[in-house]
Amino acid sequence: MSTQYDHIRSYVIRQTRMSKHQREAFERLYPVYGVGLTEQPTEWSEVFGNDNPVIVEIGFGMGEALIEVAARRPNHNLFGIEVHKPGLGKALGRIEREGISNVRVIREDAVTVFRQMIAPGSLAGIHAFFPDPWPKKRHHKRRLIKPGFPELVTPALQPGGYLYVATDWDNYAEQISAILGNAPNLIRESVEAVGGRPETEFERKGRALDHTIHELCYRAASPRQPD
Ligand SMILES: C[S@@+](CC[C@H](N)C(=O)[O-])C[C@H]1O[C@@H](n2cnc3c(N)ncnc32)[C@H](O)[C@@H]1O
């Protein structure tokens, strides 16, 4: 039985001031590296100009992992989803400065993007590093990874594609592990097998608070062959 994903926003638009550089980079570079929201399944070869495997990062923040993974894996394409405009500005500035050609971004709610734009079986991987923990119990309904999340995102994975989540909140890690661990089409995978990940800003914040970092990595099972 599939579970309906209850679409309550998993973010608040923070009123963080955008620096002049971030604003200038966003305005100039979003038209270059940004992708518009559509209701049609995305043809990745049209977006990236090649047929390389695509990894989506949900909630890339300032873009550290997005850009570093793109630099380390030039034969992959990275599609970053983020709503926080200063983060987009910062990431776009760095993409241009470092000459990164295999990243595209969208400023949208990831739930809407998965529902509308990501074709089934079209992704090699999905990253969600340090999603907002919403620690208060009454806010747990705002968490990105909650019942229905596997049904929302795993159809987008190719057989053998992976879903990699990291969090520094014990209680959220337990929830993620229960939800993804019980998803019928996901099997636990080691982080080394999917290439690991760079350190991120929110990981550093968690470590400064002596939080344990939990790595939750799963691979989409290949469809069973008929006997
Ligand atoms: C705690 S921060 C982590 C940022 C980064 N991944 C890191 O590890 O430093 C979570 C980020 O996810 C973004 N976010 C939360 N829900 C989102 C959604 N539904 N769609 C897109 N971005 C989202 C927030 O704007 C925020 O920047």
The ligand as a Gaussian input file, in Angstrom:
#p B3LYP/6-31G(d) Opt

LIG

0 1
 C       19.539000      22.632000       7.391000
 S       19.784000      23.247000       5.787000
 C       21.098000      22.206000       5.161000
 C       21.806000      22.816000       3.978000
 C       22.953000      21.986000       3.393000
 N       22.471000      20.739000       2.810000
 C       23.994000      21.700000       4.429000
 O       24.143000      20.513000       4.813000
 O       24.688000      22.638000       4.859000
 C       18.385000      22.624000       4.905000
 C       18.152000      23.313000       3.584000
 O       17.102000      22.662000       2.903000
 C       16.310000      23.636000       2.245000
 N       14.982000      23.031000       2.085000
 C       14.164000      22.570000       3.045000
 N       13.053000      22.046000       2.534000
 C       13.170000      22.188000       1.169000
 C       12.315000      21.840000       0.094000
 N       11.138000      21.245000       0.303000
 N       12.723000      22.130000      -1.145000
 C       13.922000      22.737000      -1.369000
 N       14.772000      23.084000      -0.374000
 C       14.393000      22.812000       0.887000
 C       16.331000      24.836000       3.190000
 O       16.059000      26.044000       2.514000
 C       17.749000      24.770000       3.726000
 O       18.633000      25.565000       2.966000

